[in-house]
């Protein structure tokens, strides 16, 4: 432990990051900027070649920072996992999707740990960052690494530190977002904290890997449940003929006891729609029914269909049927000003509209192409043909959109994001969620 602590202090440690996506690449760059020699490992040869050419593909990573690190040799990408023989620390940042039955798929974690296991050596620190269910580190990762015969906390060190990346957030990025770390032993926690403190402003130790795993799930389950409440409030307000957005904005004026969450067409991204299911799955084995999570999931999952119903009703009020109508979906990224459309509710809305016979196209300046059930779609130009659509549905409110111009030109606008807030609607074109 003392040897590695010295290497951390003098920046002579060689660190590796497995998985170079939206979590792993920012981590590798911050490690490199702190002075460490970093090897990024990924199975995608094209991605590795792109990085070694100094080409960036993650919006939240600074292009110049990446080029400087690659040029100086402090960051090298590779598909060859044998380099783990010589590294002092390994951070695992691989995907953890859900299976078809909404059960956790930890196959990517297992595959990464198998590589680490083959090259595990004395003094090495392993940190899992992939979001997963409580118990994964000590029930899955630890037994695999223990087959080496090395003792955790003495010969090698193991910790969990949940990623907290928020794509597109200009205020809070990796460096200034507090980092949670829980180790298998006290030595593991201290060593992991020592490493991460060199490139993250604030590191918060917790008592165990299980506690650290639970922190991440609490954060995202909190959001999922409160968004579910906001969505149900929107449904209630629709029945009561009350403006949902006015109510939420007014409630948000209270300086204590209230935090505003907003309704929308559904949940998107890799975290919020998925992470609560890790808890649901884990607790099933303990005969516990997580009712809040299940109810929020039901409400949030129903929102794309509600949006389609609102579009259908708005068209019907104008003596138009959904079948045969030309509908433009405005924005398919799962949130504002990013290019990520994973789990985006816009895909469900488009699928449901097409199943009702609508002619559906989309425009998103950040997402040039998408695939829905194996069929490819390309983003269409906006203003030249805007007036020809029977309805424009705002599903993602990118700041680049000229909402006033869109409303002025469009025949009908269904707004699921309150993007039209403050606009005069003398022609009654706007229908809100």
Secondary structure, DSSP 8 states (H G I E B T S, - for coil): -HHHHHHHHHT--EEEEE--STTHHHHHHHHHHTT-EEEEE-S-HHHHHHHHTT----TTS-HHHHHHHHHHTSEEEES-GGGGGG-SEEEE-----B-TTS-B--HHHHHHHHHHHHH--TT-EEEE-S---TTHIIIIIHHHHHTTS--BTTTBEEEE------TT-SS--TTTS-EEEEESSHHHHHHHHHHHTTTSS-EEE-S-HHHHHHHHHHHHHHHHHHHHHHHHHHHHHHHHT--HHHHHHHHTT-SSS-------S---SSSHHHHHHHHHHHHHTTT---HHHHHHHHHHHHHHHHHHHHHHHHHHHTT--STT-EEEEE--SSSTT----TT-HHHHHHHHHHHTT-EEEEE-TT-SEEEETTEEEE---STTTGGG-SEEEE-S--TTS-HHHHHHH-S-EEESS-TTTT---TT--EEE-
